[in-house]
């Protein structure tokens, strides 16, 4: 899989939680098993602020470029 394809399948969300925000990052699955496993990986990070979540997300995106 090329880096360009990976960037196209990477998704994220930042949602508020009791002590800050939760950053979720996942890669969408492609192919016949997508119904059984809609993503290849998913990771959740609890962070103290939206800014911290944005910085961590930028690290993920930098790694992929």
NORNOR-V596512 format. One record per helix or strand. SS is the DSSP state (alpha for helix, beta for strand). FROM is the first residue (numbers start at 0). TO is the last residue. If there is no record, write none. Layout:
# NORNOR-V596512
ss->SS from->FROM to->TO
ss->SS from->FROM to->TO
This chain:
# NORNOR-V596512
ss->alpha from->2 to->8
ss->beta from->9 to->16
ss->beta from->19 to->27
ss->alpha from->31 to->33
ss->beta from->38 to->46
ss->alpha from->49 to->63
